[in-house]
Amino acid sequence: MEEKEYIVDRIEGNYVILEGKEGNLFNVEKSYIIGNAKEGDLLYKKDKIYFIDVEATKRRKEEIDNLMKGLWEE
């Protein structure tokens, strides 16, 4: 079964490096991504095109921020 959700790991030139749920990394040309993807964005794939999931990205960032809060406080 093909994965449908990915995280932007990094951007290198004309390629976006995506990470799948199993931790596998692969390159996708920027032309296959709708919108201006940034590191940490969550993307979903429909047919051969990737879309930024704005709401899921926002929730993920909030979850990470909440986990980090207690780490740096004394």
HELIX and SHEET records of a PDB file:
HELIX    1   1 LYS A   30  TYR A   32  5                                   3    
HELIX    2   2 VAL A   54  TRP A   72  1                                  19    
SHEET    1   A 6 LEU A  25  GLU A  29  0                                        
SHEET    2   A 6 TYR A  15  GLU A  19 -1                                        
SHEET    3   A 6 GLU A   5  GLU A  12 -1                                        
SHEET    4   A 6 LEU A  42  LYS A  46 -1                                        
SHEET    5   A 6 ILE A  49  ILE A  52 -1                                        
SHEET    6   A 6 ILE A  33  ILE A  34  1                                        
END                                                                             
